[in-house]
């Protein structure tokens, strides 16, 4: 007699501690706890993405100040910001994650195990977008070309304080992974997303298809 086994090599009906299915009403909520990506792996993903972005960001940072000077306009200063935001927001709906996330076999999904839409991707990176926008305004303080720099100088104090406070929010956002069910950051809770291992998600989908 051939017994059907699960991904851990256990025969059907046999369950070991730590491999029990979680209860839930959606596909993702029924995954195993180990199928959700934890703090350490997320840090590694962020490091890989930072390395990927390092060269284009460095080149843009060197180029845009002179371009802003030649155009007498602060808008070119936003190009590095646009690059990074687009990198994160566009990759999630199209591929389920950034290159760093794909390399390490993880995916960002919604409760049904599908890739998030653009709105969810924007919500998911909302803390970063706000924080980086404030940082960009502080850079514009050094220029004097358009109403953008004038606005930044007029509100420099509140912008700097808010930017500092947002840094604390971003830290709390990341640390939440250590304490929440299914290892979700605050931005995951806001956007309704989960970070899972691709293999675990595919296994769960295969099991559902056999039913």
C-alpha positions in Angstrom: 0.0 0.0 0.0 1.3 3.4 -0.9 0.6 6.2 1.5 0.3 9.8 0.4 2.8 12.0 2.1 3.0 15.7 2.6 5.9 18.1 1.9 7.6 17.1 5.1 7.4 13.4 4.3 4.7 12.6 6.8 2.0 10.1 5.8 -1.5 11.4 5.3 -3.2 12.0 8.6 0.1 12.2 10.5 0.8 15.6 12.0 3.9 16.7 13.9 4.4 19.7 16.2 5.1 22.8 14.2 3.7 21.4 11.0 0.0 21.7 11.8 -2.2 23.6 9.4 -3.5 26.9 10.7 -7.2 27.4 10.7 -8.6 30.3 8.6 -11.2 31.2 6.0 -8.7 32.1 3.2 -6.1 30.1 1.3 -3.2 32.0 2.9 -4.6 31.8 6.4 -4.6 28.0 6.0 -0.9 27.8 5.3 1.6 26.5 7.9 3.3 28.9 10.2 6.7 28.0 8.6 5.3 29.1 5.2 5.4 32.7 6.3 8.7 34.6 5.9 10.2 35.8 9.1 12.3 38.8 10.2 15.8 37.5 9.3 14.9 36.5 5.8 13.2 39.8 5.2 16.3 41.6 6.3 18.3 39.6 3.8 15.8 40.4 1.0 16.1 44.1 1.8 19.9 43.9 1.6 19.8 42.2 -1.8 17.4 44.8 -3.1 19.6 47.6 -1.8 22.6 46.1 -3.6 20.6 45.9 -6.9 19.5 49.6 -6.5 22.9 50.8 -5.4 24.5 51.5 -8.8 21.6 53.3 -10.5 20.8 55.2 -7.3 24.5 56.3 -7.1 24.6 57.4 -10.7 21.4 59.4 -10.4 22.5 61.0 -7.2 25.6 62.3 -8.9 23.8 63.4 -12.0 20.5 65.0 -10.9 22.0 68.0 -8.9 23.8 69.3 -12.0 20.6 68.7 -14.1 18.6 70.6 -11.5 21.0 73.5 -11.7 21.0 73.5 -15.5 17.2 73.5 -15.6 16.8 75.8 -12.6 14.2 73.4 -11.3 14.2 71.0 -8.4 12.1 68.3 -10.1 15.1 66.2 -11.3 16.0 65.7 -7.6 12.9 63.4 -7.5 14.3 60.9 -10.0 16.1 58.7 -7.4 12.9 58.7 -5.4 10.8 57.8 -8.5 13.2 54.9 -9.3 13.0 53.4 -5.8 9.2 53.8 -5.4 8.6 52.3 -8.9 11.0 49.4 -8.2 8.9 48.4 -5.2 5.4 49.3 -6.3 5.6 48.0 -9.9 7.3 44.7 -9.1 4.7 43.6 -6.6 1.7 43.4 -8.8 3.6 42.1 -11.8 5.9 39.5 -10.2 4.8 39.1 -6.6 7.9 40.9 -5.3 11.1 42.6 -6.0 14.1 40.8 -7.6 15.6 40.2 -4.1 12.4 38.5 -3.0 12.2 36.4 -6.1 15.8 35.3 -5.8 15.1 33.9 -2.3 11.9 32.1 -3.3 9.4 34.3 -1.5 6.3 36.1 -2.7 4.0 38.9 -1.6 0.3 37.8 -1.8 -3.1 38.8 -0.7 -5.4 36.6 1.4 -6.4 34.5 -1.6 -2.8 33.8 -2.5 -2.8 36.1 -5.5 -0.4 39.0 -6.3 -1.6 42.3 -4.8 -2.9 45.0 -7.0 -1.4 48.4 -7.5 -3.5 50.0 -4.7 -2.4 47.3 -2.3 1.2 47.8 -3.4 1.0 51.5 -2.7 -0.6 51.0 0.7 2.0 48.4 1.5 4.9 50.8 0.9 3.0 53.8 2.2 5.3 54.3 5.2 8.3 54.3 3.0 6.8 56.7 0.5 5.8 59.2 3.1 9.2 59.0 4.8 11.2 59.3 1.6 9.0 62.2 0.3 9.8 64.1 3.5 13.5 63.4 3.0 13.3 64.6 -0.5 11.7 67.9 0.6 14.5 68.4 3.1 17.0 68.0 0.2 15.1 70.7 -1.8 15.7 73.2 1.1 19.2 73.7 -0.3 17.8 74.9 -3.7 16.1 78.1 -4.6 14.4 77.6 -8.0 10.7 77.1 -7.7 7.8 77.0 -5.2 8.9 73.5 -4.2 12.1 74.7 -2.5 10.2 77.7 -1.1 7.6 75.4 0.4 10.3 73.1 1.8 12.1 76.0 3.5 8.9 77.4 4.9 8.0 74.1 6.5 11.5 72.8 7.2 11.0 72.4 10.9 7.7 70.5 10.8 9.0 68.4 7.9 12.2 67.5 9.8 10.3 66.5 12.9 7.7 64.5 11.0 10.5 62.8 9.1 12.2 61.8 12.4 8.9 60.5 13.8 8.3 58.5 10.6 11.6 56.9 11.1 10.2 55.5 14.4 7.1 54.3 12.7 9.2 52.5 10.0 11.2 50.8 12.8 8.0 49.7 14.6 6.6 48.5 11.3 9.5 46.2 10.7 9.7 44.9 14.3 6.0 43.9 14.2 7.1 40.9 12.2 8.6 39.4 15.4 5.3 39.6 17.3 2.4 39.3 14.9 0.5 36.2 13.7 1.8 35.0 10.4 4.8 37.3 10.7 3.2 40.3 9.3 4.6 43.8 9.4 2.4 46.8 10.1 2.3 47.6 6.4 1.1 44.1 5.7 -1.8 44.6 8.1 -2.6 47.9 6.5 -2.5 46.6 2.9 -4.0 43.1 3.6 -0.8 41.3 2.3 1.3 38.4 3.5 4.9 37.4 2.7 5.1 33.7 2.1 7.5 31.1 0.6 6.7 30.3 -2.9 7.1 26.5 -2.3 4.6 26.5 0.5 2.1 28.5 -1.5 2.4 26.2 -4.5 2.0 23.1 -2.3 -1.2 24.5 -0.7 -2.6 25.3 -4.2 -1.8 21.8 -5.4 -3.6 20.3 -2.4 -6.6 22.4 -3.0 -6.6 21.4 -6.7 -6.7 17.7 -5.8 -9.8 18.2 -3.6 
